[in-house]
Amino acid sequence: MGGAGAHTGDGGTPLSLCIVGCGPRGASLTERILANAPALYGDRPLDLHLVDPYPPGAGRTWHTGQSGLLWMNSAADQVTVYPDATVDCAGPSRPGPTTAAWLNGPLHDGSYAARRDQGRYLLDFFAAVTEAAPASVRLHLHRARAVDLRRGADGRQQVLLDTGGPVHADRVVLAQGHPDVRPEPAPSGLTRIGPGPADPDALERIPPGAPVIVRGLGLVFVDCLALLTEGRGGRFTGPPGGPLRYRPSGREPRLYAGSRRGVPLPPKPAPDPAGPSTGAEPLRFAGAAACRAALARPGADFDRDLWPLIRAELGWWHYRALFAAGPDRTRMTWPDFDAQYALLVTDAERLAKLAAAAVPDPTDRLDLDRLAAPLAGRTFAGPDDLQHRLRAHLATTLHRRTGPAAGTERALVDALRRTGEVIEELWRAGDLDGTALADALRRFALGTYLSSGPPPLRAAQLLALAEAGIVTFVGPDLRVETGRGAFRATSPAVPGAVHEAAVLLDARLAMPAPDRLADPLLRALWDRGELSFAPGSEGAAVPRLDGPALHPVGADGAVHRDRFVLGPAQFPRPHANAAALRQTDALARRLLGDAAGA
């Protein structure tokens, strides 16, 4: 157990807190500690250590030296790190600008900032909050990588740095974000890149015209596309609002790309012409209280008791937006539909019959299974047949998310985000056991797929690259094997088709299995059994935590109460009582309040 021998600041030795990782999450926690310290810790001396090899605030992902071709996938007016008055937290609010308001200039695709510009915003945030730090707080910035975390003879913790150290701390917060993965070695004569964020240096070593097998069609894939096409001198042309054409430079590789689903992420829906919504309308069926009540039933099961509520919530938001889009798409008034829907909320079969009676076009009805796996059960006559159908799918999806139906798409994406926040809240509070958590992660892979896509312009560019032959899709259930001196990519949906290349680009960013952790500190804790993991989705793993306190649990079940794990999260949205900001405030007060009361 942690905590033995910890100093509290009541004697001669100041309390020492250490945050490992000072990207957006670490910076947010820093702001909350500084904001809460006067009320909870008074004028007693407090040492706050921040450890990160990258500039504090921006961290690695948002560093300002990266290519301007790498964009955010959240609209800049929907991104903040400032806890405004809507955030339901005990600490003081700190109103501040969104990314869009701070940049006050043109944005990519009309709404999206480059990551390096988001980094500038984060650096400014960090500078502003630390310049206003209470005089009693001594801030120590360590531009170094933490390589281990041990306990000294006095029970205090020692954070070992690659530049020396150690940093002595009473409480340590691990906020490294997405951990690096150790790549599997490539066979002799072959090249493997990734998994992990797009690596410009590694991508630059791919020869022009070389065939490349790409595993993953998500956001890392989108980043790699930008660097390997526009980054090599290619250009997109076309009339405003019309289809794009790609003009190659001749330096591009040829990409053969696939994934489990076999289709790229759908783009973010076009912004609401009326502007971003403010406030957070309560969830109708799957709020935290309703989900906790379902979990309280004897023998509660996530799939049986919680998922029907979430599915009904998603459907309600979808159909409300559909009815608002115009009467020509429905056969019933919204009040009548709404009243019947509420009576049938957990009966999926009868809800489907209600939707069929009220919505004449089947494509307007919400079909989560079809959305989650557009190619499921399909077989293609050959690669050309697959390309034709997938390009049609990309064009249809792009139109649906940017045309007249965009309002319905926005409603579904918003509902996925908000129900996902409820599930995270339940997990952080310890309301989900290991089985329920695994079920939730499996179900909410759908939410990641439908709501985490790139800006619409990037989807239009991908369609142009597919039409130009730069990108060839391999198909769903991608299989990559090594044989005859090459990587070989196949899909059971395209019998007999084989794509070969000497380069494999693993364009994925996922939480690794514990034995593939590259982060030296996390690896050391796992090797010693001081950090354990619970099974996640698609072979990944998540740290085992002891409820809302965020304490890591060791392999022997011991809870390390002077350590905390603050995992990655999406950027908070303004005026929406953002869960990420509620969490960092609660953790800051826990760090300071426990000490104040010790």
Salt bridges, closest charged atoms under 4 A:
ASP10 OD1 - ARG44 NH1 2.81
GLU31 OE1 - ARG32 NE 2.70
GLU31 OE2 - ARG94 NE 2.71
ASP47 OD1 - ARG138 NE 2.82
ASP47 OD1 - HIS140 NE2 3.06
ASP84 OD2 - HIS575 ND1 3.66
ASP117 OD1 - ARG120 NH1 3.06
ASP148 OD2 - ARG150 NE 2.96
ASP148 OD1 - ARG528 NH2 3.02
ASP170 OD1 - ARG156 NE 2.97
ASP180 OD1 - ARG60 NH1 2.55
GLU184 OE1 - ARG192 NH1 3.98
GLU204 OE2 - ARG251 NH2 3.67
ASP223 OD2 - ARG115 NH2 2.54
GLU230 OE1 - ARG458 NH1 3.19
ASP272 OD1 - ARG410 NH2 3.97
GLU281 OE2 - ARG320 NH1 2.98
ASP303 OD2 - ARG442 NH2 2.66
ASP303 OD1 - ARG443 NE 3.17
ASP305 OD1 - ARG297 NH1 3.22
ASP305 OD2 - ARG304 NH2 2.97
ASP338 OD1 - ARG284 NH1 2.78
GLU349 OE2 - LYS353 NZ 3.95
ASP364 OD1 - ARG329 NH2 2.83
ASP367 OD2 - ARG370 NE 3.95
ASP385 OD1 - ARG389 NE 2.86
GLU409 OE2 - ARG400 NE 2.81
GLU409 OE1 - ARG401 NE 2.87
ASP414 OD1 - ARG417 NH2 2.54
GLU421 OE2 - ARG417 NH1 3.45
GLU424 OE2 - ARG428 NE 3.48
GLU425 OE2 - ARG292 NH1 3.86
GLU425 OE1 - ARG582 NH1 3.73
ASP431 OD2 - ARG292 NE 2.75
ASP439 OD1 - ARG442 NH2 3.27
GLU500 OE2 - ARG484 NH2 2.98
GLU500 OE2 - ARG488 NE 3.14
ASP506 OD1 - ARG215 NE 3.09
ASP506 OD1 - ARG508 NE 2.83
ASP527 OD1 - ARG523 NE 3.39
GLU530 OE2 - ARG528 NE 2.85
GLU530 OE1 - ARG563 NH1 2.78
GLU538 OE2 - ARG260 NH2 2.88
ASP546 OD2 - ARG561 NH1 3.39
ASP562 OD2 - ARG151 NH1 2.69
ASP585 OD1 - ARG32 NH1 2.88
